[in-house]
Amino acid sequence: MTTTATPETPAFPQVEHLEVRGVKKVFGDNTAIERLDLSVRKGEFLSLLGPSGCGKTTLLRMIAGFEAPTDGAILLSGKDIVTLPPHRRPVNTVFQSYLLFPHMNIADNIAYGLKQAKVPKPEIAERVREVLVLVQMEDFAARRPEQLSGGQQQRIALARALVNRPQVLLLDEPMSALDRKLREEMQLELKRLHANLGTTFVFVTHDQQEALAMSDRIVVMYDGVIQQVGSGEEIYEEPGNRFVAGFIGKQNFIPVTVTEVDGAGATLQSRNSVMHTSAVEAKPATAHSAEGGGPLQQGTEVRAAIRPERMRIAEADPAAGSTPNTAPGTVISTSFLGDVVQYMVRSGTNDEILARVPAAGARLFEQGDEVALAWESDAVAVFAHG
């Protein structure tokens, strides 16, 4: 991505390449990051996504220089920066807490790092003005942090990081303290900034929807290991393992037994239905546990996975359960979510299946209604049972 500088958009240096090569991090007896390789493309918005404790923030802190790798290299444009202290790395970090100085006004908060670096006063004034315009806060320079809302403080924290014109901007769950409406507004703001600047963004989040909405690529992490790297669409539509399938969006996992395999897919038997799937192999549980993965074999116990939006729901049908890719059920809850209606359906003795259908024109079912579920063969993914 290239960006033409304007008076409102200062020219930012472009990192050619950020590469994490064979990095490992150990804290005492705990391995926080297994040996890990990752390449970040020039100018991309890359998100590190995973549950708490998966290693994503530790990885970000090693790139920033706040943690030293136990082993491995971190390269910016081919140069290993592992031995450089944070203030000498061409990166800046925006943290969960905004860390604004309460005794300084907004302009002085933004200018603080430039003053410490002995940048000439006229240049400081111009660069502060530029970033205030960039984050649409130019009328707030004289205010104190306590006079700003949470969303406004977050914009100033971004401005303070951007005023140094970093080659890479690191963002450690910067919107975790905001309410949902402000989070959505700041998502759009960050995307606008990224598009305007063309700077490489590395963004840490545990929020799947946030990562899907904002990222060029997503790195899904679990237990210190990268599980999958790809676009939001790739990871959602083609999860590489059961952890990714369950972590990104909603998923129905149904225990099944493989009863038949042919070149076109397989037949699976659950407690309540017969399924056809176009899958010919089971994907593993995680990237570091391949057990149970591989070609489907008759008699093997696996898990069928079907996204809720791939489920259809209709009035009860006596053939449901005996016709392939159908199941009978009873509605146990109904939730109207605006654009979709979400149903929780109990199928058989204890399988609870989530179905989401477009709200427009949908027949609404109530708790206790008997229904029939249906889905297509290509909606059924297969994962290791373990």
C-alpha positions as a Markdown table, in Angstrom:
| # | Residue | x | y | z |
|---|---|---|---|---|
| 1 | Met | 0.0 | 0.0 | 0.0 |
| 2 | Thr | 1.3 | 3.5 | -0.9 |
| 3 | Thr | 0.1 | 6.8 | 0.5 |
| 4 | Thr | 0.5 | 10.2 | -1.0 |
| 5 | Ala | 1.2 | 12.8 | 1.7 |
| 6 | Thr | -1.1 | 15.8 | 2.0 |
| 7 | Pro | -1.1 | 18.7 | 4.6 |
| 8 | Glu | -3.6 | 16.5 | 6.6 |
| 9 | Thr | -1.8 | 13.2 | 6.0 |
| 10 | Pro | 2.0 | 13.3 | 6.9 |
| 11 | Ala | 4.3 | 11.0 | 5.1 |
| 12 | Phe | 5.1 | 7.9 | 7.3 |
| 13 | Pro | 8.1 | 5.7 | 6.8 |
| 14 | Gln | 7.3 | 2.3 | 5.4 |
| 15 | Val | 8.7 | -0.9 | 6.9 |
| 16 | Glu | 9.6 | -3.2 | 4.1 |
| 17 | His | 9.1 | -6.3 | 6.2 |
| 18 | Leu | 8.5 | -7.4 | 9.8 |
| 19 | Glu | 9.6 | -10.9 | 10.4 |
| 20 | Val | 9.4 | -13.0 | 13.6 |
| 21 | Arg | 11.8 | -15.9 | 13.1 |
| 22 | Gly | 12.0 | -18.9 | 15.5 |
| 23 | Val | 11.0 | -16.8 | 18.5 |
| 24 | Lys | 10.4 | -18.6 | 21.8 |
| 25 | Lys | 9.5 | -17.1 | 25.2 |
| 26 | Val | 9.9 | -18.9 | 28.5 |
| 27 | Phe | 8.9 | -17.5 | 31.9 |
| 28 | Gly | 10.4 | -19.8 | 34.6 |
| 29 | Asp | 8.8 | -23.2 | 34.0 |
| 30 | Asn | 6.1 | -21.8 | 31.7 |
| 31 | Thr | 6.6 | -21.7 | 28.0 |
| 32 | Ala | 4.4 | -18.7 | 26.9 |
| 33 | Ile | 5.4 | -18.9 | 23.2 |
| 34 | Glu | 6.5 | -22.0 | 21.4 |
| 35 | Arg | 9.0 | -21.6 | 18.6 |
| 36 | Leu | 7.2 | -19.3 | 16.3 |
| 37 | Asp | 7.6 | -17.9 | 12.7 |
| 38 | Leu | 5.5 | -15.0 | 11.4 |
| 39 | Ser | 5.9 | -12.6 | 8.4 |
| 40 | Val | 4.0 | -9.3 | 8.4 |
| 41 | Arg | 3.5 | -7.7 | 5.0 |
| 42 | Lys | 4.3 | -4.1 | 4.3 |
| 43 | Gly | 1.4 | -1.8 | 5.1 |
| 44 | Glu | -1.0 | -4.5 | 6.2 |
| 45 | Phe | -3.4 | -4.6 | 9.1 |
| 46 | Leu | -2.6 | -7.8 | 11.0 |
| 47 | Ser | -4.5 | -9.0 | 14.0 |
| 48 | Leu | -3.3 | -11.4 | 16.7 |
| 49 | Leu | -6.4 | -13.1 | 17.9 |
| 50 | Gly | -6.9 | -15.6 | 20.7 |
| 51 | Pro | -8.2 | -16.2 | 24.2 |
| 52 | Ser | -6.5 | -14.8 | 27.3 |
| 53 | Gly | -3.1 | -16.4 | 28.0 |
| 54 | Cys | -2.5 | -17.6 | 24.4 |
| 55 | Gly | 0.7 | -15.6 | 24.0 |
| 56 | Lys | -0.6 | -12.8 | 21.7 |
| 57 | Thr | 0.3 | -9.9 | 24.0 |
| 58 | Thr | 3.7 | -11.5 | 24.9 |
| 59 | Leu | 4.4 | -11.6 | 21.2 |
| 60 | Leu | 3.5 | -8.0 | 20.7 |
| 61 | Arg | 5.6 | -6.9 | 23.7 |
| 62 | Met | 8.6 | -8.8 | 22.2 |
| 63 | Ile | 8.2 | -6.8 | 19.0 |
| 64 | Ala | 7.9 | -3.6 | 21.0 |
| 65 | Gly | 11.0 | -4.4 | 23.0 |
| 66 | Phe | 9.3 | -4.7 | 26.4 |
| 67 | Glu | 10.1 | -8.4 | 26.6 |
| 68 | Ala | 13.2 | -10.1 | 25.3 |
| 69 | Pro | 12.8 | -13.5 | 23.4 |
| 70 | Thr | 14.3 | -16.5 | 25.1 |
| 71 | Asp | 15.4 | -17.5 | 21.6 |
| 72 | Gly | 14.9 | -16.3 | 18.0 |
| 73 | Ala | 15.1 | -13.1 | 16.0 |
| 74 | Ile | 12.8 | -10.2 | 15.2 |
| 75 | Leu | 13.7 | -8.4 | 12.0 |
| 76 | Leu | 12.5 | -5.1 | 10.6 |
| 77 | Ser | 13.4 | -4.6 | 6.9 |
| 78 | Gly | 16.0 | -7.4 | 7.4 |
| 79 | Lys | 17.7 | -5.9 | 10.5 |
| 80 | Asp | 17.5 | -7.9 | 13.8 |
| 81 | Ile | 16.1 | -5.5 | 16.5 |
| 82 | Val | 16.1 | -7.9 | 19.5 |
| 83 | Thr | 19.0 | -6.1 | 21.2 |
| 84 | Leu | 17.6 | -2.6 | 20.6 |
| 85 | Pro | 15.7 | -1.0 | 23.6 |
| 86 | Pro | 12.1 | 0.1 | 23.0 |
| 87 | His | 12.9 | 3.7 | 22.5 |
| 88 | Arg | 15.4 | 2.9 | 19.7 |
| 89 | Arg | 12.9 | 0.7 | 17.7 |
| 90 | Pro | 10.9 | 2.3 | 14.9 |
| 91 | Val | 7.7 | 1.1 | 16.4 |
| 92 | Asn | 5.2 | 2.6 | 18.8 |
| 93 | Thr | 2.6 | 1.0 | 21.0 |
| 94 | Val | -1.0 | 1.9 | 22.0 |
| 95 | Phe | -1.9 | 0.1 | 25.2 |
| 96 | Gln | -5.2 | -0.9 | 26.9 |
| 97 | Ser | -5.0 | 2.0 | 29.3 |
| 98 | Tyr | -4.4 | 5.3 | 27.6 |
| 99 | Leu | -1.6 | 6.4 | 30.0 |
| 100 | Leu | -2.2 | 10.1 | 29.4 |
| 101 | Phe | -0.6 | 12.6 | 31.8 |
| 102 | Pro | -3.4 | 14.2 | 33.8 |
| 103 | His | -1.4 | 17.4 | 34.6 |
| 104 | Met | -0.7 | 18.1 | 30.9 |
| 105 | Asn | -3.1 | 19.4 | 28.2 |
| 106 | Ile | -3.7 | 17.3 | 25.1 |
| 107 | Ala | -1.1 | 19.0 | 23.0 |
| 108 | Asp | 1.6 | 18.6 | 25.6 |
| 109 | Asn | 0.7 | 14.9 | 26.1 |
| 110 | Ile | 1.2 | 14.3 | 22.4 |
| 111 | Ala | 4.4 | 16.3 | 22.3 |
| 112 | Tyr | 6.0 | 14.7 | 25.3 |
| 113 | Gly | 8.0 | 12.1 | 23.3 |
| 114 | Leu | 9.2 | 14.6 | 20.7 |
| 115 | Lys | 10.4 | 16.9 | 23.5 |
| 116 | Gln | 12.3 | 14.1 | 25.1 |
| 117 | Ala | 13.9 | 13.4 | 21.7 |
| 118 | Lys | 15.0 | 17.1 | 21.5 |
| 119 | Val | 13.0 | 17.7 | 18.3 |
| 120 | Pro | 12.9 | 21.5 | 17.5 |
| 121 | Lys | 9.9 | 23.3 | 18.8 |
| 122 | Pro | 8.5 | 24.5 | 15.4 |
| 123 | Glu | 8.6 | 20.9 | 14.2 |
| 124 | Ile | 6.9 | 19.6 | 17.4 |
| 125 | Ala | 4.1 | 22.1 | 17.0 |
| 126 | Glu | 3.6 | 21.1 | 13.3 |
| 127 | Arg | 3.6 | 17.4 | 14.0 |
| 128 | Val | 1.2 | 17.7 | 16.9 |
| 129 | Arg | -1.1 | 19.7 | 14.7 |
| 130 | Glu | -0.9 | 17.1 | 12.0 |
| 131 | Val | -1.8 | 14.2 | 14.2 |
| 132 | Leu | -4.6 | 16.1 | 15.9 |
| 133 | Val | -6.1 | 16.7 | 12.4 |
| 134 | Leu | -5.5 | 13.0 | 11.6 |
| 135 | Val | -7.5 | 11.8 | 14.5 |
| 136 | Gln | -10.1 | 14.6 | 14.1 |
| 137 | Met | -9.3 | 16.2 | 17.5 |
| 138 | Glu | -7.7 | 19.5 | 16.4 |
| 139 | Asp | -10.2 | 21.5 | 18.6 |
| 140 | Phe | -9.2 | 19.7 | 21.8 |
| 141 | Ala | -5.5 | 20.6 | 22.0 |
| 142 | Ala | -5.9 | 22.8 | 25.1 |
| 143 | Arg | -8.1 | 20.5 | 27.1 |
| 144 | Arg | -7.0 | 18.1 | 29.9 |
| 145 | Pro | -7.5 | 14.3 | 29.7 |
| 146 | Glu | -10.3 | 14.3 | 32.3 |
| 147 | Gln | -12.3 | 16.7 | 30.1 |
| 148 | Leu | -12.5 | 14.0 | 27.3 |
| 149 | Ser | -14.7 | 10.9 | 26.9 |
| 150 | Gly | -13.2 | 7.5 | 26.7 |
| 151 | Gly | -13.3 | 7.5 | 22.9 |
| 152 | Gln | -11.7 | 10.9 | 22.7 |
| 153 | Gln | -8.9 | 9.8 | 25.1 |
| 154 | Gln | -8.3 | 6.8 | 22.9 |
| 155 | Arg | -7.9 | 9.0 | 19.9 |
| 156 | Ile | -5.3 | 11.1 | 21.8 |
| 157 | Ala | -3.5 | 7.9 | 22.7 |
| 158 | Leu | -3.4 | 7.0 | 19.0 |
| 159 | Ala | -2.2 | 10.5 | 18.1 |
| 160 | Arg | 0.6 | 10.3 | 20.7 |
| 161 | Ala | 1.8 | 7.0 | 19.2 |
| 162 | Leu | 1.5 | 8.3 | 15.6 |
| 163 | Val | 3.3 | 11.6 | 16.2 |
| 164 | Asn | 6.7 | 9.7 | 16.2 |
| 165 | Arg | 5.8 | 8.4 | 12.7 |
| 166 | Pro | 6.5 | 4.8 | 13.5 |
| 167 | Gln | 7.2 | 2.2 | 10.8 |
| 168 | Val | 5.0 | -0.2 | 12.7 |
| 169 | Leu | 2.1 | 0.7 | 15.0 |
| 170 | Leu | 1.4 | -1.9 | 17.7 |
| 171 | Leu | -2.0 | -1.9 | 19.4 |
| 172 | Asp | -2.6 | -4.0 | 22.5 |
| 173 | Glu | -6.4 | -4.4 | 22.9 |
| 174 | Pro | -6.7 | -0.6 | 22.7 |
| 175 | Met | -10.6 | -0.6 | 22.7 |
| 176 | Ser | -11.2 | -3.0 | 25.6 |
| 177 | Ala | -12.3 | -0.2 | 27.9 |
| 178 | Leu | -14.9 | 1.2 | 25.5 |
| 179 | Asp | -18.6 | 0.3 | 25.3 |
| 180 | Arg | -19.9 | -1.5 | 22.3 |
| 181 | Lys | -21.0 | 1.6 | 20.4 |
| 182 | Leu | -17.7 | 3.4 | 20.9 |
| 183 | Arg | -15.8 | 0.2 | 20.0 |
| 184 | Glu | -17.6 | 0.1 | 16.7 |
| 185 | Glu | -16.9 | 3.8 | 16.0 |
| 186 | Met | -13.2 | 3.3 | 16.9 |
| 187 | Gln | -13.0 | 0.3 | 14.6 |
| 188 | Leu | -14.0 | 2.5 | 11.7 |
| 189 | Glu | -11.6 | 5.2 | 12.9 |
| 190 | Leu | -8.7 | 2.8 | 13.0 |
| 191 | Lys | -9.5 | 1.5 | 9.5 |
| 192 | Arg | -9.7 | 5.1 | 8.2 |
| 193 | Leu | -6.3 | 5.9 | 9.8 |
| 194 | His | -4.7 | 2.7 | 8.4 |
| 195 | Ala | -6.1 | 3.5 | 4.9 |
| 196 | Asn | -4.8 | 7.1 | 5.0 |
| 197 | Leu | -1.3 | 6.3 | 6.4 |
| 198 | Gly | -0.5 | 3.0 | 4.8 |
| 199 | Thr | 1.5 | 2.1 | 8.0 |
| 200 | Thr | 1.8 | -1.5 | 9.2 |
| 201 | Phe | -0.6 | -2.1 | 12.0 |
| 202 | Val | -0.2 | -5.1 | 14.4 |
| 203 | Phe | -3.4 | -5.4 | 16.5 |
| 204 | Val | -4.0 | -7.6 | 19.5 |
| 205 | Thr | -7.6 | -8.6 | 20.4 |
| 206 | His | -9.6 | -11.4 | 21.9 |
| 207 | Asp | -12.7 | -10.2 | 20.1 |
| 208 | Gln | -13.5 | -12.3 | 17.0 |
| 209 | Gln | -15.9 | -9.9 | 15.4 |
| 210 | Glu | -13.4 | -7.1 | 15.9 |
| 211 | Ala | -10.7 | -9.0 | 14.1 |
| 212 | Leu | -13.0 | -10.1 | 11.3 |
| 213 | Ala | -14.2 | -6.5 | 10.8 |
| 214 | Met | -10.8 | -4.8 | 10.7 |
| 215 | Ser | -8.0 | -7.1 | 9.5 |
| 216 | Asp | -6.3 | -7.8 | 6.2 |
| 217 | Arg | -5.1 | -11.0 | 7.8 |
| 218 | Ile | -5.7 | -12.7 | 11.2 |
| 219 | Val | -3.2 | -14.8 | 13.2 |
| 220 | Val | -5.2 | -17.1 | 15.5 |
| 221 | Met | -3.2 | -18.2 | 18.5 |
| 222 | Tyr | -3.7 | -20.8 | 21.3 |
| 223 | Asp | -1.4 | -22.1 | 23.9 |
| 224 | Gly | 1.6 | -20.2 | 22.6 |
| 225 | Val | 1.2 | -21.7 | 19.1 |
| 226 | Ile | -0.1 | -20.1 | 15.9 |
| 227 | Gln | -3.1 | -22.1 | 14.8 |
| 228 | Gln | -3.9 | -20.5 | 11.5 |
| 229 | Val | -3.0 | -17.4 | 9.5 |
| 230 | Gly | -5.3 | -16.0 | 6.8 |
| 231 | Ser | -8.0 | -13.5 | 5.8 |
| 232 | Gly | -11.1 | -13.4 | 7.9 |
| 233 | Glu | -13.0 | -15.1 | 5.1 |
| 234 | Glu | -10.4 | -17.9 | 4.9 |
| 235 | Ile | -10.4 | -18.6 | 8.6 |
| 236 | Tyr | -14.1 | -18.4 | 9.0 |
| 237 | Glu | -15.0 | -20.5 | 5.9 |
| 238 | Glu | -12.0 | -22.9 | 6.1 |
| 239 | Pro | -10.8 | -23.3 | 9.7 |
| 240 | Gly | -7.7 | -25.4 | 9.9 |
| 241 | Asn | -8.5 | -27.2 | 13.1 |
| 242 | Arg | -11.3 | -27.7 | 15.6 |
| 243 | Phe | -10.0 | -24.9 | 17.9 |
| 244 | Val | -10.2 | -22.3 | 15.1 |
| 245 | Ala | -13.6 | -23.6 | 14.0 |
| 246 | Gly | -15.0 | -23.1 | 17.5 |
| 247 | Phe | -13.2 | -19.9 | 18.3 |
| 248 | Ile | -14.1 | -17.9 | 15.2 |
| 249 | Gly | -17.9 | -17.4 | 15.2 |
| 250 | Lys | -20.5 | -19.8 | 16.4 |
| 251 | Gln | -20.4 | -23.5 | 15.6 |
| 252 | Asn | -22.4 | -26.7 | 16.2 |
| 253 | Phe | -20.2 | -29.6 | 17.1 |
| 254 | Ile | -22.1 | -32.9 | 16.8 |
| 255 | Pro | -20.5 | -36.3 | 17.8 |
| 256 | Val | -20.9 | -38.7 | 14.8 |
| 257 | Thr | -19.5 | -42.1 | 13.6 |
| 258 | Val | -18.3 | -42.5 | 10.0 |
| 259 | Thr | -20.4 | -45.3 | 8.4 |
| 260 | Glu | -19.4 | -45.0 | 4.8 |
| 261 | Val | -16.6 | -43.3 | 2.7 |
| 262 | Asp | -16.4 | -42.8 | -1.0 |
| 263 | Gly | -14.7 | -40.4 | -3.4 |
| 264 | Ala | -17.5 | -37.8 | -3.0 |
| 265 | Gly | -17.4 | -37.6 | 0.7 |
| 266 | Ala | -18.7 | -39.6 | 3.6 |
| 267 | Thr | -21.9 | -40.7 | 5.5 |
| 268 | Leu | -22.0 | -39.9 | 9.2 |
| 269 | Gln | -24.4 | -41.2 | 11.8 |
| 270 | Ser | -25.3 | -39.2 | 14.9 |
| 271 | Arg | -27.8 | -40.1 | 17.7 |
| 272 | Asn | -30.6 | -38.4 | 15.8 |
| 273 | Ser | -29.7 | -38.2 | 12.1 |
| 274 | Val | -27.8 | -39.4 | 9.1 |
| 275 | Met | -25.5 | -36.8 | 7.5 |
| 276 | His | -23.7 | -36.6 | 4.2 |
| 277 | Thr | -20.6 | -34.5 | 4.0 |
| 278 | Ser | -18.4 | -33.6 | 1.1 |
| 279 | Ala | -15.4 | -33.7 | 3.4 |
| 280 | Val | -13.0 | -36.6 | 2.9 |
| 281 | Glu | -10.8 | -36.1 | 5.9 |
| 282 | Ala | -11.0 | -34.9 | 9.5 |
| 283 | Lys | -9.1 | -31.8 | 10.5 |
| 284 | Pro | -7.1 | -32.0 | 13.8 |
| 285 | Ala | -8.1 | -30.6 | 17.2 |
| 286 | Thr | -5.3 | -28.0 | 17.2 |
| 287 | Ala | -2.2 | -27.1 | 15.2 |
| 288 | His | 0.0 | -28.8 | 17.8 |
| 289 | Ser | -2.1 | -31.9 | 18.2 |
| 290 | Ala | -2.7 | -33.8 | 14.9 |
| 291 | Glu | -4.2 | -36.8 | 16.7 |
| 292 | Gly | -7.5 | -37.8 | 15.1 |
| 293 | Gly | -6.9 | -35.9 | 11.9 |
| 294 | Gly | -6.5 | -37.4 | 8.4 |
| 295 | Pro | -8.6 | -39.3 | 5.9 |
| 296 | Leu | -12.0 | -40.4 | 7.1 |
| 297 | Gln | -12.3 | -44.1 | 7.8 |
| 298 | Gln | -15.3 | -46.3 | 8.4 |
| 299 | Gly | -16.1 | -46.8 | 12.1 |
| 300 | Thr | -14.1 | -43.7 | 13.3 |
| 301 | Glu | -15.7 | -41.4 | 15.8 |
| 302 | Val | -15.4 | -37.7 | 14.8 |
| 303 | Arg | -17.2 | -34.4 | 15.2 |
| 304 | Ala | -19.4 | -32.9 | 12.5 |
| 305 | Ala | -19.4 | -29.1 | 12.6 |
| 306 | Ile | -22.2 | -27.0 | 11.1 |
| 307 | Arg | -22.4 | -23.2 | 11.2 |
| 308 | Pro | -25.7 | -21.9 | 12.7 |
| 309 | Glu | -26.4 | -19.8 | 9.6 |
| 310 | Arg | -26.2 | -22.9 | 7.4 |
| 311 | Met | -29.1 | -24.4 | 9.4 |
| 312 | Arg | -32.6 | -24.2 | 8.0 |
| 313 | Ile | -35.6 | -24.5 | 10.4 |
| 314 | Ala | -39.2 | -25.4 | 9.4 |
| 315 | Glu | -42.3 | -27.0 | 10.9 |
| 316 | Ala | -42.0 | -30.5 | 12.2 |
| 317 | Asp | -41.7 | -33.2 | 9.6 |
| 318 | Pro | -42.1 | -36.9 | 10.3 |
| 319 | Ala | -39.2 | -37.7 | 7.9 |
| 320 | Ala | -36.8 | -35.5 | 9.8 |
| 321 | Gly | -33.9 | -37.6 | 11.0 |
| 322 | Ser | -34.4 | -40.4 | 8.6 |
| 323 | Thr | -33.9 | -38.2 | 5.5 |
| 324 | Pro | -30.2 | -37.4 | 5.2 |
| 325 | Asn | -29.1 | -34.0 | 6.5 |
| 326 | Thr | -32.2 | -33.4 | 8.6 |
| 327 | Ala | -33.0 | -33.7 | 12.3 |
| 328 | Pro | -36.1 | -33.3 | 14.4 |
| 329 | Gly | -36.1 | -31.0 | 17.4 |
| 330 | Thr | -37.9 | -28.9 | 19.9 |
| 331 | Val | -37.3 | -25.1 | 20.3 |
| 332 | Ile | -35.9 | -24.3 | 23.7 |
| 333 | Ser | -35.3 | -20.6 | 23.2 |
| 334 | Thr | -35.9 | -17.9 | 20.6 |
| 335 | Ser | -33.8 | -14.7 | 20.3 |
| 336 | Phe | -34.6 | -11.8 | 18.0 |
| 337 | Leu | -31.3 | -10.1 | 17.1 |
| 338 | Gly | -32.5 | -7.5 | 14.6 |
| 339 | Asp | -31.3 | -8.9 | 11.3 |
| 340 | Val | -31.5 | -12.5 | 12.3 |
| 341 | Val | -33.6 | -14.8 | 14.5 |
| 342 | Gln | -31.6 | -17.2 | 16.6 |
| 343 | Tyr | -33.0 | -20.5 | 17.8 |
| 344 | Met | -31.6 | -23.0 | 20.3 |
| 345 | Val | -33.1 | -26.4 | 19.4 |
| 346 | Arg | -32.9 | -29.6 | 21.4 |
| 347 | Ser | -32.5 | -32.5 | 19.1 |
| 348 | Gly | -33.0 | -36.0 | 20.6 |
| 349 | Thr | -31.9 | -36.6 | 24.2 |
| 350 | Asn | -29.3 | -33.9 | 24.8 |
| 351 | Asp | -27.9 | -32.4 | 21.5 |
| 352 | Glu | -28.5 | -28.6 | 21.5 |
| 353 | Ile | -28.2 | -27.1 | 18.1 |
| 354 | Leu | -28.0 | -23.4 | 17.3 |
| 355 | Ala | -29.8 | -22.1 | 14.1 |
| 356 | Arg | -29.7 | -18.5 | 12.8 |
| 357 | Val | -32.1 | -17.5 | 10.0 |
| 358 | Pro | -32.7 | -14.1 | 8.4 |
| 359 | Ala | -35.4 | -12.2 | 10.3 |
| 360 | Ala | -37.0 | -10.7 | 7.2 |
| 361 | Gly | -40.0 | -12.9 | 6.3 |
| 362 | Ala | -39.0 | -15.6 | 8.7 |
| 363 | Arg | -41.7 | -17.8 | 10.3 |
| 364 | Leu | -41.2 | -17.3 | 14.0 |
| 365 | Phe | -41.2 | -20.4 | 16.3 |
| 366 | Glu | -41.7 | -20.2 | 20.0 |
| 367 | Gln | -40.4 | -22.2 | 22.9 |
| 368 | Gly | -41.8 | -25.7 | 22.9 |
| 369 | Asp | -42.6 | -25.8 | 19.1 |
| 370 | Glu | -41.6 | -29.0 | 17.3 |
| 371 | Val | -39.5 | -28.3 | 14.3 |
| 372 | Ala | -37.3 | -29.9 | 11.6 |
| 373 | Leu | -33.7 | -28.8 | 10.9 |
| 374 | Ala | -32.0 | -29.2 | 7.6 |
| 375 | Trp | -28.6 | -28.4 | 6.0 |
| 376 | Glu | -26.5 | -29.1 | 2.9 |
| 377 | Ser | -23.7 | -31.6 | 2.6 |
| 378 | Asp | -21.1 | -28.8 | 1.9 |
| 379 | Ala | -22.1 | -27.2 | 5.3 |
| 380 | Val | -20.7 | -30.2 | 7.2 |
| 381 | Ala | -17.0 | -29.9 | 8.2 |
| 382 | Val | -15.4 | -32.8 | 10.1 |
| 383 | Phe | -12.9 | -32.6 | 12.9 |
| 384 | Ala | -11.1 | -34.9 | 15.3 |
| 385 | His | -13.2 | -36.1 | 18.1 |
| 386 | Gly | -10.7 | -35.7 | 21.0 |
